[in-house]
Amino acid sequence: MGDRRGACRVLVGKPEGKRPLGRPRLRREDNIKMDLQEVGWGMDWIDLAQDTGRWQTLVNTVMNLRDP
């Protein structure tokens, strides 16, 4: 029973499989930061997201940039 417990498997067990090749995938947070830099918005995006009016303005601006 002791070898089947989750903590024991994590500490003692060996990982199976391989890591994916190439650079790590971009996270959603990374995309938000890149969009803010593109638009020139200088403040922290988490503080910005808490102000719904300004966040909506930013989202509309970024969406207009992506449309050809």
N, C-alpha and C positions, 0 to 999 in steps of 0.2 A: 504494500500500500504506500510506503514511503516514497518509492521512486515515481509514482504516478501523480503525486501532488504537483500543482502548478509551479510553486516557488522552487521546488527541487528541480523540476525540468528546466526552468529558466537558468538557474545557477549552475547546474551540472551538465545539462544536455548540450548537444552540438547543433548549431543551426543547419537546416536543410535547405537546399536550393542555392541559387546564385543571385548576386545583386545585378540589377539591370545595367547594361552598358551605357556609356554617355554621361552627360551632365545630369544633375538632379532636375526633376520637373519643377516648373514654377508653381508656387503656391498662389492662392487667391490674394493673399496679402502682398506678395511681390507684384502682381498685376496692378493692384490698387496704387501702390507706391509709384510704379512706372507711369501710370495714367496721371497721377498728381504732378509728377515732374514734367510731363509733356504739356500739361495745361498751365503750369507755372504757379500752382497753388502751394504756398510755402509752409503751411501749418501741418501738425500731426493729424493723420487721417482718422485716428480713433476719436480725438476731440471733435473733429469735423463731423463725423458720423452721428455724434450725439445731438448735434443741432440739425434737426430734420429739414428745415428750410434751406440752409446752406448746402447740406448734403444733396438734396434734390436738384438744386441749381448746378452743382458740380456734375452729378450724374447726367443731366441733360446736356451739359457742355461736352462731356467726354463722348456721349453717344452721338452727338452731331459731328464730332471729329472723325469718328469711325465710318460714318456713312459717306459714300463717294459722291 
